[in-house]
Amino acid sequence: MGTLTKEQKSIVFGSWLGWSLDGYDLVLMLLVIPLISMLFFPAEDPTFSLLATFAAYIITLIMRPFGGAFFGNFGDKHGRRKAMIITIMGFSGATFATGLLPTWQMVGFMAPILLIGLRLMQGFFAGGEWGSGAVITMETVPKEKRGILSGFLQSGFNFGFVVASVVFFGAVYVFPDEQFVETGWRIMFFTGIIPGLVALFVRFRMNESQVWLAKQKQRKTEKSPLKKLLSSKDGRKKFFFSLILMTGLMYAYYTSIGFYPTFLQNYVEIEKSEVSVLMIVGTTTSLFGQIFTGYLSQKIGRRNTIAFFAIAAMIVAIPTFYGLYYAESAYERAVYTVILIVVATTGFGPIPAFLSERFPTEVRNSASGFIYNGGLIFGSWAPLIAVTILSKNTELVPILLGINVIIGSLIVLIGAKINPETRDADITL
């Protein structure tokens, strides 16, 4: 980031921080799903409890496209910066409030209702976060830096994962066994307010996108950006072709790293402490991998980079899950983790650049935000499908999970084939 101005660095950092907090909240929920299933959805059948909790988690993800569309429209009409200030306040507040929730034992069926209500709110605000941050960053930085900074911005999500895994490791250590069930998980959610306040402070000091301000000055901002986009044949084609690519990426992502803590705890049956270490290994791998794929996409193109990693994922998905399932040491599991996570999750690196380059300024925030989160509508069902299938026959676990990653990667390949290369697009228009 050496050649960036102070203003550009502020925008990149402000966007990255918000995306980090989003990753932090989502993985906190993933890490405590086995526990929360007992506290909020008690049932005689543990698989049912797990399914119910994943459903509550997926509600967050399904709300995100609506948040993406709402705040995307807001960002296209009123500015990217204003949208980012509102979204960070909303979803850091929801993360904090999750730690205050009463359990089933305290208030009965009101407990899951309150949890689901907060997750709806969480998803709505988080959905608006990515689009505004990605767009303002890509509109502000130099053209030749878009690839690497796209990867850096996307890596923020994984940085949030790493921090959450470290916090989880610390919480399990400080609050062992019953103490974690009573207090530890609550403390974890309370910590979400800290990065939220830091991001809010940075965003108040940020400048608006000059590209958007120029459109506003020319009175070329749209009243209904999404409607404008979908009203033309070319706009609909761009929208749905991009959505196919995002759906595949999300599907592969949530089958691999999204289902990972549950897979390790409930099927590989290893200790919580090792789960958190492997999550740190996996998310750190994804973090650096996405920066690398962003950089690579500046050299060989967005499509080629995404397609290459999708093909690699199809080749190694089943062998790596198989290796993980039957590995006899923590070292072996760490090696398989690195291989799987690199191929299944790092194709996201070029996406902030790709989606920003794909659409004109007046609809860019709406289109990017809705498409990115829209990929979750089908993509986020991967963990639910995995739990439902895996509860039947545990011997087939690695093969079934591998097949799910292959399905996601195949959709990615189709998306890469039907979309054009965007690396050289001029996004000041």
N, C-alpha and C positions, 0 to 999 in steps of 0.2 A: 504493500500500500504506500510505498515510499513516494511515488510520483503524484499521489492524490493531494488535492488542496485540503485545508482544514475543514471546510464546509462539506466536501465530498466524504471525508473520513467520518465526520459526525453522522451523516445520513447512512453510510454503510454500517457503522457500529450500532446506531439506533435501530435499524431494521434487523440486524443480526441478533441483538439482545432480545427483541420481542419474539423472534422465532425460537431462540434458545428457551425462553420461558414456556412457550407452547410445548416444546419437546419435553421439558422438565415436568410439566403437569401430566402430560399423556403417559409418560413412563412411570411416574409415581403411581398412577392408577393401575398400570399393567403389573407393577411389582407387588402391589398389595391386593390384586384381584383374588388370589386364593384365600386371603384373610377376610376381605370384604364380603366374599360370597357367604361366609359363615355369620358375619355380623349383621348383614342387611337382608340376606335371602336364606334364612336357615331352612334346611329341608333334609329329610332322611336320605335322599339320594344326592351324594356330593356332585355328581355330573349335572344334575338339574340346577343346583346352586351356582355352579360354575357358568352354566349356560345363561342363567338369569343375570349374573354379574357382567358377563361379556355383552349381553343385550343392552344393559345400562351404559356400558362403555361405548358400544356401537351407536347408541342414541346421540352421544356427543359428536361422533364422526358424521352421522347422517345430517345433523343440524348445520354442519360446517358449510355445505354448499349454499344454504339459505343466508348464512352470515356473509359468505363470500359475495353473493349476489347483492345483498343489501348494502354492505359497506363498500363494495366495488362501485355500485351506483353512486353512493355518497362521495367516494373518493374522486370519481370522474366529474361530479357536479361541483363539489365544494373543496376539493384538494386532498392530496394523499396524506399530508401531515395531520390534518384534523381527524381523518378516519383512524390514523394510527394512535392518536392520543386517546380516543374513545375506546378502541378495542383493547388496549393494554390495561386500562382501568377496569374494564368489564371482566376480562378473564383472569387477571391476577386476583381480583376480589372474589371470584367464584372458587378459585383454588384454595384461598385462605378459608372461605366459608365451609368447604368440604370437611375441614378439620373440626368444625363445631357441630357436625351432624349427630343427632341422637341415633342409637342403634335400635334394632328390632326389640331387644330385651327391654329398652326404655319406653318406646312409644308404639310398638307393634307395627302394623302395616303402613303407618305414616313414615317410618324410616326409609323404606325403599322409594316411596313417593317423593320425599324430600331430596333423596340422593338423585333420582332421575330428573327432578326439577332443576337442580343445580347443574347437572350434566348437560341439560338442554341449553341453559344459559351459557355454560362454558363453551359448548360447541358453536353457538351463534357468534359470540365475540371472537373466538379463536379463528373462525372461518374468515373473518374480515382482516385478520392479521397478516397472513401471508401475501395476499394480492397487493395491498398497499405498500408493504415493505419491499417486495420484489420489484415492483414497478418504479417506485421513487428511486431505488438504487440503480436500476438499469438506465433510467432516464438521466441520471446525474453523472455517472462515471464515463470515462472515455471508451470509445468503441472497442479498442484493442484490449481493454481490461475487462470487458463484459464476461468473458468465459471464466476466468479465474475468480472474479468477484461473485459470479453466479454460484460457483462451487463453494466459495467461502460463506456466502449468505445461507445456502442450503445446509451447510455443515453446522450452523447454529442449532438446528433441531437436535443433532446428535450430541452437540456440546451439552445441551439441556439433559439429554439422556445420560451422559457421563456423570454430570453433577448429581442427578437424581439417584443414579446407582451408588455413588459415593455416599450420599446422604442416607440411602437405604442401608448400606453396609454399616455406617456409623450408628444409625438408629437401632439396628438389630443388636449391635454390640452394647450400646448404652442401655437399651431396654430389652433385656433378654426374655424370651418366652411369653409369659402372661403379661408382663409389663408392656410388651410391644402391642399386644391385643388391646390393652386398656388405653395406653397413652402414646406409644411410639409412633403409630401410623398417623395420629392427629398432628403431632409435632412436625412430621414430614410435610403435611399439607400447609401448615402455618408458614413454613419457610418460603413458600411460593410468593409471598408478598414482597420479599426483599428484592429479587431481580425485577419484579414489576415496578417498584418505586424507582429503581435505578434507571430502567428503560423510560419511564415517564419523565424523569428529570432530563434525560438526553433529548427526548422528543420535543419537549417545550423549547429547547434551544436550537432545534433543527430548522433549516429553511425549507420552504416549499419547493417542489420540482419546478425548475425554470421552463421545462418543456410544457408542463401543464399550465403554468402562468401565462406563457405565450399564447396558448389556445384560448385561455380565459380573456386575455386582452383583445384577441381577435373576435371574441364572442362566438367561438366555435365549439364550446362545451355542449354536450348533449343533455337534454332533459331526461330522457329514458335510454341510457347507453345500451343496455342488454336488448331492449326492443329494437333499437336501431341495428344492432349487430345481427339479430335473428330475422330481420325483415327482408334481408337480401339473400339470394341463393349462394353467393360467394361467402357471405358472413356465416351462414349456417354450415356450409362445407368446412370452413376453417374451424368453427366451433366443435363440430362433431368429430372431425379427424383428430384434433388435439385432445379431445375427451377420451378417445379410444387409447391413445398413448398413455394418458394419465391413469386410466383404469387399470391397465396392465402393470404399470409401475407400482401402484398402490396395492394391487392384489399380491404381487410377489413380495412386497415390503411387509405387509401385515401377516402373510403366511410365515415369513422367516423371523424377522426381529420382533414383530408384533406379538407373535405367539410364543416367542422364545422362553420368557420366564416361566410360563405355564408348562410348556413342553419339558423344560429342565426339572421343574419341581414335581410335576405330577406323573411324568412318564419315564424320564431318565432317573428320577428319584434321587437327586443329590441335595446336599444341605443348602439352606438359604444363603449362607455366607459364600459358598462357591458359585451359586447362581448370580449373586451381585458382582463377583469378580469376573465371571464370564460375560455378564452384561457390559461391564466396563471395557473388557477386551473387544467385544463386538461393536459397541457404539464408538469407541475410539477408532477402530478400523474403518467404520462407516464415515466418520468425521473426515479423516485424512483422505479416504477414498473419494469422497464427493468433491473435495478441493482439487484432487488430481483429475477427476473426470471433467470438472469445469475447465481446468487448464487445458486438458487434452482436446476438449471440444473447440477451443480457439485455434487449435492446430489442424485437426482433421475434420472438424464440423460437428454440429450438435447430433445429427441423425446417426452418423457413423459411430460416434462414441456410445450412444445409447444402445444401438443395435449390437455392437461388439459385446457389451456386458450382458445383454439379454441372451445371446448365443452361449456365452460362457456359463451363465446360470443354468441353462437347459442341459448342458453337458455334466455339470458337477453337482446339481441339486440332490439327486437320490444318493450318490456315493457319500456326500458329506453328512446328510442326515443319518444315513446308515452308520457311518463312522462314529458320529456323536452318540448314537443310541447304544452302541456296543463298546465304546471306548472304556479303557480300564483305568486311565489316569487323568488328572486335571490338565496336565500338559497336552495330552492327545486331544482332549475336548477343546482346549484353547486354539490349537492348530486348525481343527475342523471349523471352529467358529469363525476364525479369520477368513478362511477360504469361502465359506458360505456367505458371510455378510458382504464381502467385497463384491461378489458377483450379483447378489440378490438386491442390494440396496444402494449401490453407488451410482447407478444410472440417473439418479435424481440431480446430480451435480449441475448439468447444463440447463435444467428446467426453468429457473427464474429468467435466464437469458432467452431461452427458446420461446416461452409464452409472451414475454415482453416484445420480442422481435416479430411475433406472428400477427400482432394487432395494432391498429392506429391509435394515437394518443387519446382521442375522445372516448374510446370504448376499452382502452387497455386495462384499466384497473378492474372493471366489471368482468371482462372476458377472462383475464388471468386468474382472478380470485375465484370465479365460479367454476372454471375448468379444473383448476388445481384441486379444489375441494370436491368438485363433482366426481372426480375419479374415485372418491371414497364411497359413493353411493353403492357401487357393486364391489369395489376393491376391498372395503373394510369388512365384508362378510367372510373373508378368508379364515379368520380365527374361529368364527362360529361353525363354519363348515368343517374345519379341522377338528374341533372338540366333538361335534356330532359324529363324525366318521370314526375318530380315534377311540371313542368310548366303547365301540363295538369289538374291536380286535387290536389289542396293543402290539401284537407281533408285526402287524403291517404298518405301524406308525411311521417309520422313516420313509418307506416307499410312498405312502399316501401324502405325506408332507412334501416330499420331493416332487410328486406329480402336481400338487397345487402350485408350487413355485414355477414349474414348467408351463402350466396353463397361463399364469401371469406373464411370464417371459415371452410366450408365443403372441399374446395380445400386444405386448410392447413392440415386438418385431413387426407386426402388422401396422401398428401406429407409426413406427419409424419409416416404413416403406411408403405409406400414403401421404405423409406430410413432407413439405419441401424443406430444403436446407435454409436456415435463417441467419447464419453467422454474419453475413455482410449487409443485413438490413439496416436502413437508416431509421432510427426510432425517434428522431426529432420532428418527424412529420406529423 
